[in-house]
Amino acid sequence: MFKKILIANRGEIACRVIRTAKRMGIQTVAVYSDADARAPHVRMADESVRLGPAPASESYLKAELIVDACKATGAEAVHPGYGFLSERTSFAQALADAGIAFIGPPPNAIAAMGDKIESKKLAKQAGVNVVPGYLGDIATTDDAVKIASDIGYPVMMKASAGGGGKGMRLAWSETDVREGFDSVKREGLNSFGDDRVFIEKFIEQPRHIEIQLLGDQHGNILYLNERECSIQRRHQKVVEEAPSPFVTPEMRKAMGEQAVALARAVGYYSAGTVELIVSGADPTGKSFYFLEMNTRLQVEHPVTEEITGLDLVEQMIRVAAGEKLAFTQKDVQLNGWSIETRIYAEDPSRGFLPSTGRLIRYRPPIEHRYENEVVRVDDGVFDGGEVSMFYDPMIAKLITWAATRIEAIDAQVDALDQFVIDGISNNVDFLSALMQHPRFRSGEITTGFIAEEYPDGFHGAPAEEQLTADLAVIAGMVAVIGDERAAEISDQLGPAPILSGERIVCFGSARHNVRIKPYKGGTLAVLDGQGPIDIVGRWTVGQRLLSVVIDGRERIVQIRRVGRNWELQTRGASHKVQVLQPHVAELSKHMIEKPAPDLSRLLLAPMPGLLTKLDVAVGDKVEPGQPVAVMEAMKMENILRAPKAATVKATPAKAGDSLAVDQVIVEFE
């Protein structure tokens, strides 16, 4: 077994690998860029080596620096995590040439599966179902239009070396191909150094199923059940679960055996994943097709670990050290259900655009492993840390396990209520809303779920009447305690101290009268003359979470003071409420609100990023939906369109400018 390994990655996956290595008694070496000098993975490792400046191209993507770090520290092996160099054949070969073990598959397998065009050809030869499409080199947009027309719309354009949602565009028409083909080529080149694009038929009502593989260097290859990854946004996975609510034992066996056949055909070992697209319109489940093989650990690997009881990182390390797998296919368990949600630094209310900046406060839910429930958090961030524009915007992964799917989903909702993240926008409310959505809970999902269920974007989960009433009571109670007293007790464990009082709680135009009175062991409230309502509440240590039981209903509410108002966050929505003394509320009825400024004549930067292209000039006339500019953020291109028919009056921003959020790009007359 290795004595020391280096982790050629950052963030939560670096922390994840280090934890397993420490448990195995293996010393660890972290690498970091200037942006990550104080990152948790650096502090967790036994040693650390600086690679270079913040941009990945000058640090984490420089293979020679990783090799040098191994030689300087005596690391015998490298775990690449995912992303960065994890699927770079030249990196695995460079390590082999230097006599350093790669904790992953052999270079020839990476090469065979890393090229999506060639991998589909190999899959077909191995007897694996493949999606109809064109796998040759496509040189021009005109060629792409002809090929797409021959295949039949809708089609998917994909960068040959793409992954993680980058370098992919769905086209429903010739216009979509002409607008998107060049973007796919650029994203492929910028993110993967390869601008080749292929086109294949888009499977309608698609479900994204993947098979986890594990093989050793002695010819043993197993499949570790499947994961359902259909909840996606812009082809980026948002929620994953194992097993799939759609897959039957017969489907599992057929998919698993085809995946193993493909892996065997390329001499694969270590952990890897075969991704499949399945037609939800086919109830037999026989219409499944090969998409790609990821020759690395997947972001969503924890859900497989939770249902099988295996540590996949440990297995990868043992395989790389030459050990045989200690179990066979018949030993693979499928126990209970596990769900993973990805906590991203993004703003769901602004079209899920990336959010960067400092984490003023970060408190994840408390992890636990009970007999009937597991809550696990994989993260690599900290209070005061920076979510940088240079890297992926994922903050953490929340993993739950329970005996049934619904129980695992409910555990997600409860844990998401306990996430405290300040300083940057995040998608916690959105994830909670997904978990509560009736269609998701039914299991009738496709990759189009988010676009279909949230066509106008996300603006918070709907609150039932009882929840609104309970929040009014909570807001009144917190206001009676008082700002200073609430802050004082928020770091203590114990009953929330209550004073008597009356408040008017305003939810938009609705007003509620709340009267609060303590009694021994709890609090009584009267809401709009109705009651009494019995409340027992406890503040959570180090957080502003209030856990309350209102007439037997459990509520976990995160409470923030926002200017003169309160913000109560729970169950997938942040509710801004105003709490007033009764006499102030009476006077406020006579106040006139100032109208919001009209911004419709401005095209604003929806996120921090680089303006890569400006398609209009002063005097140009534009139509609604016409592409006006292209911005790049987090290695993804975003096409900005004209909000209405207008004439361009000014272009304050120029191509090549680094823009702040809400910076004016174009002004219309």
Secondary structure as UniProt FT lines:
FT   STRAND          4..7
FT   HELIX           11..23
FT   TURN            24..25
FT   STRAND          27..33
FT   HELIX           34..36
FT   TURN            37..38
FT   HELIX           40..44
FT   STRAND          47..52
FT   HELIX           56..58
FT   TURN            59..61
FT   HELIX           63..73
FT   STRAND          77..79
FT   TURN            84..87
FT   HELIX           89..97
FT   TURN            98..99
FT   STRAND          101..102
FT   HELIX           107..114
FT   HELIX           116..125
FT   TURN            126..127
FT   STRAND          133..134
FT   HELIX           141..151
FT   STRAND          155..163
FT   TURN            164..165
FT   STRAND          166..171
FT   HELIX           174..192
FT   STRAND          197..201
FT   STRAND          206..215
FT   TURN            217..218
FT   STRAND          221..233
FT   TURN            234..235
FT   STRAND          236..242
FT   HELIX           249..265
FT   TURN            266..267
FT   STRAND          270..279
FT   TURN            280..281
FT   TURN            283..284
FT   STRAND          288..294
FT   TURN            299..300
FT   HELIX           301..308
FT   HELIX           312..320
FT   TURN            321..322
FT   HELIX           329..331
FT   STRAND          337..344
FT   STRAND          346..347
FT   HELIX           348..350
FT   TURN            351..352
FT   STRAND          353..354
FT   STRAND          357..358
FT   STRAND          361..363
FT   STRAND          368..369
FT   STRAND          373..379
FT   TURN            383..384
FT   STRAND          386..387
FT   TURN            389..390
FT   STRAND          394..402
FT   HELIX           405..416
FT   TURN            417..418
FT   STRAND          420..422
FT   HELIX           428..436
FT   HELIX           438..442
FT   TURN            447..448
FT   HELIX           449..453
FT   TURN            455..456
FT   HELIX           465..481
FT   HELIX           483..489
FT   TURN            490..491
FT   STRAND          494..495
FT   STRAND          501..507
FT   TURN            508..509
FT   STRAND          510..519
FT   TURN            520..521
FT   STRAND          522..527
FT   TURN            528..529
FT   STRAND          530..539
FT   TURN            541..542
FT   STRAND          545..550
FT   TURN            551..552
FT   STRAND          553..562
FT   TURN            563..564
FT   STRAND          565..570
FT   TURN            571..572
FT   STRAND          573..580
FT   HELIX           582..588
FT   TURN            589..590
FT   TURN            600..601
FT   STRAND          602..604
FT   STRAND          609..614
FT   TURN            618..619
FT   STRAND          621..622
FT   TURN            624..625
FT   STRAND          627..633
FT   TURN            634..635
FT   STRAND          636..641
FT   STRAND          646..650
FT   TURN            655..656
FT   STRAND          658..659
FT   TURN            661..662
FT   STRAND          664..668
//
